[in-house]
Amino acid sequence: MLRTDKALKRAVNLSLNAKVLDTARELGMNVSATVDALLAEEVRRRYWERWNADNREAIDHYNARIAREGLPLARYRNFMKDR
């Protein structure tokens, strides 16, 4: 996914609930920063949701292979033995 933390800002027009906006301003909230952070979080969530859906077949095949054959190099993973 593209990095968004240092991306340029762009002015947009939004229509927000007037009472919520007034209350946010009374509370001293930075509305732009809050909306930006929440939108970025939702974009990340939807990006990975779509990525998982697009790659579901490959993920299922990989998980089936691991279930069938075990983890690669598992014989070298002896740090949990004798516990």
Secondary structure, 3 states (H helix, E strand, C coil): CCCCCCCCCCCCCCCCCHHHHHHHHHCCCCHHHHHHHHHHHHHHHHHHHHHHHHCHHHHHHHHHHHHHHCCCCHHHCCCCCCC
